[in-house]
Amino acid sequence: MTIEDSTGTQRRGLLLIHTGAGKGKTTAALGTAMRAAGNGMRVLVLQFLKGSWHYGELDAAERFGGDLVIRQMGRGFVKVGGAETDPEDLRMVQAAWDDAVAAMQSGEWDLLILDEINYAIGYGMLDPAVVGAALEARPPMLHVILTGRNAHPLLVELADTVTEMREVKHAYTRGILAQRGIEF
């Protein structure tokens, strides 16, 4: 659904996806969050898997007050690739999804960022059809950004904008550890 403003410009909430193997998916979403908050919009970031580390963006968000809220909903890395997924991680992802649906329908937020949701879907922790249906049913002016590698084709099809980050070169491959203020 689109809405025309007083200048005749069509406006509607966008669905954006930041995906790919390269660095910068969450960083790009957080940049948009800062831009939105700076324009008086209310932003909620739900981090589906993050939760075991303290990231610098948590401190930065506090400086925006209630206009930019980040909630870490996970425990950090989850077991994948042959290992059985820990039931606690499944419970936490489902709780994050329940919070996401409630946030979408609350009318409280202008931008909702579902950070690392693509991983949760790819790991079989969330059903992409359920996620897609909720995104299609969201209020018409709510912007949503999904992040994480391997965005599901169904969600890519629904999205208005999809950006794929591609790694060209990374410091990790030369043995340089994650740097405070850059990676966390």
KAKANOR-V713958 format. One record per residue. PSI is psi in degrees with one decimal (NA if undefined). BURIAL is 1 if it has 16 or more other ideal C-beta (glycine too) atoms within 10 Angstrom, else 0. Layout:
{{PSI/BURIAL} {PSI/BURIAL}}
This chain:
{{137.2/0} {154.2/0} {137.0/0} {133.9/0} {-175.2/0} {-18.6/0} {1.0/0} {3.6/0} {132.7/0} {135.6/0} {143.8/0} {159.5/0} {135.9/1} {150.9/0} {116.8/1} {147.4/1} {130.7/1} {114.8/1} {-177.4/1} {168.2/1} {-11.8/0} {164.6/0} {147.0/1} {3.0/0} {-53.3/1} {-40.7/1} {-43.6/0} {-41.9/1} {-40.7/1} {-32.4/1} {-42.7/0} {-38.3/1} {-44.6/1} {-42.8/0} {-46.2/0} {-47.9/1} {-38.4/1} {-20.8/0} {17.3/0} {11.4/0} {152.4/0} {129.5/1} {133.7/1} {128.2/1} {119.1/1} {116.8/1} {106.6/1} {-36.1/1} {-27.2/1} {148.1/1} {-13.8/1} {-15.7/0} {157.6/0} {113.7/0} {148.1/1} {-30.5/0} {-23.4/1} {-42.6/1} {-39.3/0} {-40.2/0} {-35.9/1} {-29.8/0} {-19.3/0} {-4.3/1} {-144.4/0} {-0.5/0} {-19.9/1} {108.4/1} {131.2/1} {128.3/1} {119.2/1} {121.9/1} {-5.5/1} {-166.8/1} {0.6/0} {-136.9/0} {141.3/0} {155.8/1} {129.4/0} {176.5/0} {60.6/0} {-26.9/0} {143.1/0} {133.9/0} {133.2/0} {129.0/0} {-30.7/0} {-38.8/0} {-40.7/1} {-43.8/1} {-42.9/0} {-39.4/1} {-41.8/1} {-40.2/0} {-40.4/0} {-42.0/1} {-42.4/1} {-41.2/0} {-38.2/1} {-45.7/1} {-44.2/1} {-41.5/0} {-40.6/1} {-39.8/1} {-8.4/0} {-26.4/0} {3.3/0} {-22.9/0} {147.9/1} {-28.7/1} {130.2/1} {123.0/1} {122.1/1} {84.8/1} {127.6/1} {16.3/1} {-31.2/1} {-35.0/1} {-45.8/1} {-39.1/1} {-47.1/1} {-30.9/1} {1.9/1} {18.3/0} {-18.8/1} {147.0/1} {121.0/0} {-30.4/1} {-38.7/0} {-44.0/0} {-46.6/1} {-43.7/1} {-41.6/0} {-38.9/0} {-39.3/1} {-28.5/0} {1.0/0} {160.8/1} {147.3/0} {-23.3/0} {4.5/0} {122.3/1} {141.4/1} {135.9/1} {131.0/1} {136.5/1} {163.1/1} {156.1/1} {160.3/1} {53.0/0} {136.3/1} {138.7/1} {-35.6/0} {-43.0/0} {-36.3/1} {-41.7/0} {-39.5/0} {-27.6/1} {150.7/1} {-36.7/0} {130.7/0} {126.1/1} {129.3/0} {120.2/0} {130.1/1} {127.6/0} {126.0/0} {-40.2/0} {142.6/0} {139.4/0} {-32.4/0} {-38.6/0} {-14.8/0} {12.4/0} {10.8/0} {121.5/0} {163.3/0} {138.0/0} {130.1/0} {135.9/0} {-14.1/0} {-54.8/0} {-23.5/0} {NA/0}}
